[in-house]
Amino acid sequence: MEKRNYDKEIELLKEKIKALRGNIGRMRKALQKHINRQTAEIRVLESDDEWGGYTGIFFVNEEDAKDVVIGKAKAHFKKYFKNGIGYKDHTFGIFLNRSGKKELQEIIEINGETGGVSNKGGRG
């Protein structure tokens, strides 16, 4: 009768389970992202006051979302910092957070007495 090494088999199974849990976690995140995706449709109001056929479904892709969130950051900057007395001669950076990584998108400098703004583009 063959003697089996159950300890090694158990360790291999534990490693496989750990890898499966990681895969399941990634699949769960992808599914949640898909479920929570916002969409819009254009529909036609028919003569019987029912919404009829549509021309398509539209959704925000990653590039659209990036543009929206950077636009919000720029609007916040203009409202609160651009002409702020305490921020003359300061440099600001707009960072985009993706998957836990921060990417510098744009550098904005406020110049001296005039409070002028200089956009330097992204570095980093």
QUITA-V964040 format. One record per residue. N is the residue number from 0. SS is DSSP state (H for helix, E for strand, - for the rest). Layout:
BEGIN
N:SS / N:SS
END
This chain:
BEGIN
0:- / 1:- / 2:- / 3:- / 4:- / 5:H / 6:H / 7:H / 8:H / 9:H / 10:H / 11:H / 12:H / 13:H / 14:H / 15:H / 16:H / 17:H / 18:H / 19:H / 20:H / 21:H / 22:H / 23:H / 24:H / 25:H / 26:H / 27:H / 28:H / 29:H / 30:H / 31:H / 32:H / 33:H / 34:H / 35:- / 36:- / 37:- / 38:E / 39:E / 40:E / 41:E / 42:E / 43:E / 44:E / 45:- / 46:- / 47:- / 48:- / 49:- / 50:E / 51:E / 52:E / 53:E / 54:E / 55:E / 56:E / 57:E / 58:E / 59:- / 60:- / 61:H / 62:H / 63:H / 64:H / 65:H / 66:H / 67:H / 68:H / 69:H / 70:H / 71:H / 72:H / 73:H / 74:H / 75:H / 76:H / 77:H / 78:H / 79:H / 80:- / 81:- / 82:- / 83:- / 84:H / 85:H / 86:H / 87:- / 88:- / 89:- / 90:E / 91:E / 92:E / 93:E / 94:E / 95:E / 96:E / 97:E / 98:- / 99:- / 100:E / 101:E / 102:E / 103:E / 104:E / 105:E / 106:E / 107:E / 108:E / 109:E / 110:E / 111:- / 112:- / 113:- / 114:- / 115:E / 116:E / 117:E / 118:E / 119:E / 120:E / 121:- / 122:- / 123:-
END
